[in-house]
Amino acid sequence: MARCATYERLDPGRVRANLDRVREEIAAACVRAGRDPEEVEILVATKYVAPAAMAALAEAGVSLVGENRAQDLREKHALYGDRFTWDFIGHLQSNKVRQVLPVVRMVHSINSISTVAEINRRARQPADVLLQVNIGKEAGKYGIIPSEVDRFLEEAARYPKVNFSGLMTMPPLVADPEAVRPIFAALRGLASELSRKWRDTWQFRQLSMGTSNDYVIAAEEGATIVRLGGVLFG
């Protein structure tokens, strides 16, 4: 798959206008679903945003960003630090945990016990993470398939400094966003089930799901974090 072009510069005014529009759309979606719009955070995915262009996001009022690569995270955090809250949303290898953990609020993409063990070893206090679930059982996609989630959590429970606070999924890219509604609904249902089963250990309140293509559907189906990129930049 070809790598997307990097955004070398961004117009803060355009980003702010797009952000306001997206917030209105999410608020309307939440009203339709009987939810409080304040329950949904907008995370700006900055994988393809050049370091110099990050300043425009701050000027536009962006507060929460997510990086996919450890090296990019460290580089951008060194430049912008407290101007943003930082999450890690890419595939996290255990040998990158020491670079990522000190600078992020949350890791969205936990799907290996070796990474869980390394977080437990490195964390000074319990680290918030999300379990990445391959809810659609798509070949070649990261994430634990639903039937293996309990087994994974039983093993992960041996590591007390890793706090599973919710679930994340990567929806399939489809032409009609309605096609992913069952995926999001299934993730919400799984989170509710896990919160009951693991109530003495974890509560799976966070649902990181929804991208630029389908964030409205995600908000209607219970997302607490939507990960947006191009819809804000264009």
N, C-alpha and C positions, 0 to 999 in steps of 0.2 A: 504494500500500500504506500502511495506517495506521501511524503511528509508535507503537512500543510505549511503555507508560507508564514513567516514570522511577522508579527505586527511591529514594525520598527518605530512607528509613531502613532499616537492616538489623539483624537480631538476630545478634550475633556467635556466640552459642551454637548457633543453628540453622545458620548457615553452617559452623561448625566440624564439627558433626555430619554435615552433608551432604558436606563435604569428606572426612571420614573414610570415609564410606560409598562415595563415588566412588573413593577410593584403593583400597579393598578390591576393588571391582568391576574396576578396571583391573589390579590385581595378579593377580586370578583369570584375567582375559582373557590376560594375559601368560604365565601358567603354561600355559594351554591351548595357546598359540602357541609355547611353548618360548623365551620371551623373558625378559629381566631386567626386572622392574617399574621399576627405577631408570632405565631408558631413556626413560620417558614422563614428560614435564613437564605439569603442569596449569596452563594459563594461564587466568586469570579475565578474561573479556571484560566491560569496564566501560562500554560505550557508553551504557547506560541507568542507570548508577549515579550519583546526584547526588554532587557533590564532598563534601558533609558526610557522606555514607554510606560513603565510602572508609575512614574510620577503623575502622568495624566489620570490614571485610575484614582490615585489619592485625591487629586484635585476635583475629580468628578463625584467624590463622596463614597467611593468603594471602601469598605472596611475589612471584609473577609475575603481572602484569596486562597487558592489551592494550587499547589505545584505537583508535578508528576515525576520529576527527576531530582534526586538528592543534590547533585551538583548545582543545578539551577536554583534550587531552594536556598542553598548556602550562599550563592552569589547574590541573589536578590535580597535575601535577609540582611546580608552585610551592608547593602546600600540603603535599605529602607526600614529595617528593624521594626520599631514600634509604630510605624505609620500604618501597618496592617496587622490583623490577626491572621496567622498562617496555619493552614491545614495541609496535610500530605494526602494526595488523592491517587497517586500512581501505584504501580506494583512495587512493593517494598521488599527488597532482599535483605536477609539478616545482616549481611556485611555493610549495609548502608544505615542501619539503625542508629549507630553512634553519631552520624552526621545529622540525621533528621530529628531525633527525639528531643534534643534540647531547645529547638526553636519552634515547635508546632504545638498547637492546642490539641489536635486530634489527628490520628491516622485513620483514613477511611477504608483501607484496602487490605485488611489482614486475612490471609488465606493459607498460612503455613505455620506449623507448630514451631519450626526453627526460628521464625521471626518472633513469634510469641515469647519463646525462651530468651531470645536476645533482648527484647524489650524489657522483660522481667529482670534481666541481669543489669541492664544499663539504667533503668528508671530510678530516680531518687525518691519519687512518690508515685502512687498509682497513676498509670498513663491511660487516658481515654482512647479507645479504639473502636472501630466498627468492623464487624465481620462481613467480608465480601461474599455474597451469595450469588452463584450462577443459577438464578431462579428459573431461567428458561432452558437450562441444561444445554447451552450452546457449545459445540465443539470448538476447541481452541481458545476459549475465553476463560480468564482467571475467575476464581471463586469456588466456594464449596457448594456442591449440589445439595438440594434440600434434604435428601435422605441421609446425608452424611453429617449434617450440622450437629446433631446431638453428640455423635461420637467425637467430633472435633472439639466441642465445648467440654466434654468430659475430660479430654486430655489437657485442654487449655486451663481448666480449673486448678491445675497443679501450680499455676504461676500467679501468685496473689497480687503482683504489681501491674497486672494487665486487666483493665476494667472495660469489659464489653458493654458499651452504652447504646448500641443499636446495630443496624444492618445497613449495608450498601449494596447496590447492584448497578450494573451497566446495562441499560436496555438495548435491545437490537435497534439498529438504525433502519427505520421504515418510512415510507412515504406518508402514511396516514398515522398521525400520533395516537389515534384511538386504538390502533392495533396493539399498543403496549399497555393499555389500561389493565388487562388481566395480569400482566407481569407485576405492575405496581401493587395491585390489590393482593396478589399472592404474597408479596414481600411484607405488606402490612399485616396480613393474617399470620404469617410465620413469626413476625416480631411479637404479636400478641400471644401466640402459643408459647414462645420461648420465655416471655416475661412471666408466664404462669409456671412453667416447668422449673425455671431457674430463679424464682423470686427471692430465694435466700442468698443468692450470689450476685445476680445482675438484673437490671431492668433495661429492656431494649426499647428505649423511648425515641431514639434518634433513627430517622429513616433518610439516608442520603440517596436520593433517586430523582431522576429528571435532569434533562440537559436542554440545550437551546432548542431542540426539536420538539420536546414534549413536556416542558415544565408546567404548563397549565394542567395537563392530565395528572401529572405527579402531585401537584398541590391538591387537586380534588381527591386524590387517593391516599393522602396522608403524609406526603413528604414533609420533613422538617428542615431539610437542606436540599436546595436545587443547585446544580453545578453548571454555570452558564459561561459561555465564551462569546462566539461569533455574534449572537443575537444582541450583545451589548456593544460590540466594536464597530459594526458596519454603519 
